[in-house]
Amino acid sequence: MRVDSIQKVLAGYPNAQVSITPTPIYKLERLSSHLGHNVYIMREDLTGFALGGNKTRKLDYLIGDAINKNADTLVTTKASSFSRNAAAAGKVFGFDVHVLLVGEQAEQNSASQALFKQLETRLYYSAPAEEEALAEEVSKLVSELEKLGRVVYELHPGGSDSIGTLGYINAFDQIVQCSTNTGIHFNKIIHSTGSTATQAGLVLGHSISKYATAVVGMAASQKADVQRERVCKLARATADLLRVEFDQSLVVVDDGFVGPGYAIASEEGEQAAKLFATMEGVLLDSVYTGKAAAGLIEYAMNGMFADEENILFVHTGGNSDLFY
Ligand SMILES: Cc1ncc(COP(=O)(O)O)c(C=O)c1O
């Protein structure tokens, strides 16, 4: 196992340290007894900046890159957890932040609006929902801002581009370091996968460090083959940037826990969230982490884990429900 190789690979990329890391990793004792398996948790919901969650890890490197490129303005889209965290990080690091929102002002979630207001974010309403049309609107805004002399750094939806992915390569290094320090080896790593940088970063960290494990992404919306290809595409692009090898057989996606659809609560997800809350005081959300936890619980119940295995659940953030 090459424990220091991830830091060598990341060394040339500025990290603005938006996140407060390392995040806690510990055993869920009561849940483990209940399930008859060793279940650990990595509290990526506690990344400590604004609302926390997995997006701040991506912003560590995205803000670092924006500063490095002398940008003064950030542009991103949608009222997502990423854009809310980006609004906070942008403001703190001295950027003007512009966000294009899909839908009219009256249709927006009020908690999300209040947060953007608090952070003095410049909002544009009624942007098109369709990806290509939205990208065109972004290009238009970027050129208008550039004409005004601004140096614009564009943040991709969910922070899922090659630079954002570095955040989860770094997070994987934290897992490796934790194993080195405690002697606990994590045989399986389970997390929610959506815009893909979390999984792309974890599998690249896995690939670079040669730490023996299996990373399983529980899909939040897509069919497994579609999501797998999206993760592979981003991981490949990031591997090319870093000039490291990437083995696409490491990308495993399970779409069995999406339930009725994206951002629609599933019964299994609700039960999983209840179990985590009542046994451990760990709050999950119904869009991402509840569904990922439902997958973990079903794997535990159905003999998908060996008795001696240690399972690590990456808790990517628990407050999405407040913003839908
Ligand atoms: C709480 C939470 N978990 C998981 C994810 C999925 O992570 P990624 O978009 O990097 O695949 C998201 C994405 O929005 C999220 O908000």
The ligand as an ORCA input file, in Angstrom:
! r2SCAN-3c Opt
* xyz 0 1
  C     -26.201     15.159      0.577
  C     -25.639     14.713     -0.730
  N     -25.117     13.482     -0.836
  C     -24.614     13.016     -1.991
  C     -24.632     13.790     -3.131
  C     -24.060     13.213     -4.373
  O     -22.714     13.607     -4.534
  P     -22.164     13.864     -5.993
  O     -23.035     14.943     -6.572
  O     -20.751     14.281     -5.837
  O     -22.316     12.603     -6.741
  C     -25.178     15.078     -3.096
  C     -25.253     15.897     -4.315
  O     -25.954     16.851     -4.440
  C     -25.690     15.560     -1.853
  O     -26.231     16.798     -1.746
*
